[in-house]
Structure formats: C-alpha cells, structure tokens
C-alpha cells in the first residue's frame, strides 16, 4: 500500500493564501505615536495641563510634534494583567481613531481603580469626553432647531415684535 504524497510547502505568501495588509489597510499604533521614555513622562507630568474624571486623569503637554499617547495603568487599578491590558487596549484604539483630529502634543492617561470596573465602550467614550473637556477635541455639533446663541438669527426670521403697552385702569 502506498502512502499519498505530502503536499508541497508553499513558496510564497500568495501560494499559502496569506493576505498581506497594504499600508492603507494597516491601522497600527507606530512607535512615533507613543510616549515611552521616563523623561518624556516626567516632562508631561511637570508641564502639562491636567484634566480628570473618576476613571482617568489626562495630562496634556502641547508641542509641535504629532500627537503621542502614554498610558499608566498600575497594579492598584487592577491586580490582573489581563484587566490592565484591556484598559490600555481600549484607550489605545480610541486614541488611534481620534489621532488625526488631535492637536500635536503628548497625552498621558493615568487610569484609576474605577476604570477596571468599566466596560470598553464606556472607557472609550469617557476618554473622548475627557479630551473634549481638556480642549484637545472640539465639542460635537449639537443638532437642534434653534440657531446657536452666539450666531445672529437668520435674515428670513423676523425679530419678535414688542407688544404695545396698554394703560392700566
């Protein structure tokens, strides 16, 4: 009885069915987008603007470099590495999506214990709101029927007419 021949090992990625991502499809987090050096963390903590909420404290030091993110999630926040990494992953992904809308500078996020009990969607939403409160992101446009208070009324809307006073009897 003859054994079937072993399949030949693919020579190229194309033969193996491997899909290589083009740079436009690759949405990574390059080292240039990270705050990693202890000296840079110290500089941000000393000279940056601080904004906080119950889940995070954001330290932002504006400069001419592209936006960079530093994360500090200690064992006090979550003793399990899985939980700390989940928090960092959620923040990193939200920062990656917002990065092109942010002004240049170093952003350092210090997580607090409440973050460990918060789901990923709420973490990302809280981080975006914190960036807005810090002034790094513009506030979202409010949809409504009234013009904004600081803009003049449109010319086709007539100004309200004052009622004529009637003499009291």
DRENBA-327773 format. One record per residue (C-alpha): residue in three letters; x, y, z. Coordinates in nm, 2 decimals. Example, Ala and Ser with C-alpha at 12.3 -4.5 7.8 and 13.67 -1.06 7.14 Angstrom:
ALA  1.23  -0.45  0.78
SER  1.37  -0.11  0.71
***
This chain:
UNK  0.00  0.00  0.00
UNK  0.14  0.34  -0.10
UNK  0.10  0.65  0.11
UNK  -0.02  0.96  -0.05
UNK  0.25  1.22  -0.13
UNK  0.28  1.50  0.12
UNK  0.17  1.84  -0.01
UNK  0.45  2.07  -0.11
UNK  0.52  2.37  0.12
UNK  0.41  2.69  -0.04
UNK  0.70  2.90  -0.18
UNK  0.54  3.24  -0.15
UNK  0.27  3.41  0.06
UNK  0.04  3.42  -0.24
UNK  0.06  3.04  -0.26
UNK  -0.02  2.99  0.11
UNK  -0.33  3.22  0.09
UNK  -0.17  3.47  0.32
UNK  -0.31  3.82  0.29
UNK  -0.06  4.10  0.34
UNK  -0.20  4.43  0.45
UNK  -0.12  4.73  0.25
UNK  -0.01  5.04  0.44
UNK  -0.36  5.20  0.38
UNK  -0.53  4.90  0.54
UNK  -0.28  4.87  0.83
UNK  -0.41  5.08  1.12
UNK  -0.14  5.02  1.37
UNK  0.00  5.23  1.65
UNK  0.35  5.32  1.54
UNK  0.63  5.39  1.80
UNK  0.62  5.76  1.69
UNK  0.27  5.78  1.84
UNK  0.38  5.67  2.18
UNK  0.52  5.83  2.49
UNK  0.77  5.58  2.62
UNK  1.07  5.74  2.78
UNK  1.06  5.82  3.15
UNK  1.20  6.17  3.08
UNK  0.91  6.24  2.85
UNK  0.65  6.12  3.10
UNK  0.82  6.34  3.37
UNK  0.81  6.64  3.13
UNK  0.44  6.59  3.07
UNK  0.36  6.55  3.44
UNK  0.55  6.86  3.53
UNK  0.45  7.10  3.25
UNK  0.12  6.95  3.11
UNK  -0.23  7.06  3.17
UNK  -0.43  6.81  3.39
UNK  -0.80  6.72  3.34
UNK  -0.96  6.43  3.53
UNK  -1.28  6.23  3.58
UNK  -1.34  5.93  3.81
UNK  -1.19  5.68  3.56
UNK  -0.88  5.87  3.44
UNK  -0.65  6.17  3.48
UNK  -0.53  6.32  3.15
UNK  -0.21  6.51  3.13
UNK  -0.16  6.70  2.80
UNK  0.16  6.89  2.70
UNK  0.11  7.06  2.37
UNK  0.40  7.08  2.13
UNK  0.48  7.08  1.76
UNK  0.53  6.70  1.74
UNK  0.24  6.47  1.62
UNK  0.00  6.35  1.89
UNK  0.16  6.08  2.12
UNK  -0.01  5.87  2.38
UNK  0.14  5.74  2.71
UNK  -0.05  5.51  2.94
UNK  -0.01  5.44  3.31
UNK  -0.22  5.16  3.44
UNK  -0.08  5.03  3.77
UNK  -0.15  4.71  3.97
UNK  -0.36  4.93  4.21
UNK  -0.60  4.98  3.92
UNK  -0.63  4.61  3.85
UNK  -0.41  4.34  4.00
UNK  -0.46  4.12  3.70
UNK  -0.25  4.19  3.38
UNK  -0.55  4.09  3.17
UNK  -0.76  4.37  3.31
UNK  -0.48  4.63  3.28
UNK  -0.41  4.53  2.92
UNK  -0.78  4.56  2.84
UNK  -0.79  4.91  2.96
UNK  -0.48  5.00  2.77
UNK  -0.61  4.84  2.45
UNK  -0.94  5.03  2.47
UNK  -0.76  5.36  2.52
UNK  -0.50  5.30  2.25
UNK  -0.77  5.21  2.00
UNK  -0.98  5.52  2.08
UNK  -0.66  5.74  2.06
UNK  -0.57  5.58  1.72
UNK  -0.92  5.67  1.58
UNK  -0.90  6.03  1.71
UNK  -0.53  6.09  1.64
UNK  -0.58  6.28  1.31
UNK  -0.83  6.53  1.49
UNK  -0.60  6.60  1.79
UNK  -0.35  6.88  1.81
UNK  0.01  6.79  1.85
UNK  0.15  6.70  2.18
UNK  0.20  6.43  2.44
UNK  -0.11  6.29  2.61
UNK  -0.06  6.08  2.92
UNK  -0.35  5.89  3.07
UNK  -0.33  5.77  3.43
UNK  -0.60  5.51  3.49
UNK  -0.79  5.49  3.83
UNK  -0.95  5.19  4.00
UNK  -1.30  5.27  3.86
UNK  -1.16  5.20  3.51
UNK  -1.12  4.83  3.60
UNK  -1.50  4.80  3.65
UNK  -1.59  4.99  3.34
UNK  -1.67  4.82  3.01
UNK  -1.46  4.90  2.69
UNK  -1.73  5.11  2.52
UNK  -1.77  5.33  2.83
UNK  -1.39  5.36  2.86
UNK  -1.36  5.49  2.51
UNK  -1.65  5.73  2.55
UNK  -1.51  5.86  2.88
UNK  -1.16  5.91  2.72
UNK  -1.32  6.11  2.43
UNK  -1.52  6.33  2.67
UNK  -1.20  6.39  2.87
UNK  -1.02  6.50  2.56
UNK  -1.31  6.74  2.48
UNK  -1.30  6.88  2.84
UNK  -0.93  6.93  2.81
UNK  -0.98  7.13  2.49
UNK  -0.79  6.89  2.27
UNK  -1.11  6.79  2.07
UNK  -1.38  7.02  1.96
UNK  -1.72  6.96  2.12
UNK  -1.96  6.77  1.89
UNK  -2.21  6.98  1.69
UNK  -2.55  6.99  1.86
UNK  -2.83  6.91  1.63
UNK  -3.14  7.12  1.70
UNK  -3.39  7.36  1.56
UNK  -3.26  7.68  1.71
UNK  -2.95  7.87  1.59
UNK  -2.66  7.88  1.83
UNK  -2.68  8.16  2.08
UNK  -2.36  8.33  1.96
UNK  -2.47  8.35  1.60
UNK  -2.71  8.61  1.47
UNK  -3.06  8.49  1.37
UNK  -3.11  8.42  1.00
UNK  -3.24  8.71  0.80
UNK  -3.56  8.53  0.69
UNK  -3.67  8.50  1.06
UNK  -3.84  8.82  1.17
UNK  -3.75  8.96  1.51
UNK  -4.02  8.93  1.77
UNK  -4.24  9.24  1.79
UNK  -4.29  9.41  2.12
UNK  -4.65  9.42  2.24
UNK  -4.79  9.77  2.28
UNK  -4.84  9.86  2.64
UNK  -5.20  9.91  2.75
UNK  -5.26  10.17  3.01
UNK  -5.36  10.03  3.35
UNK  -5.71  10.12  3.47
***
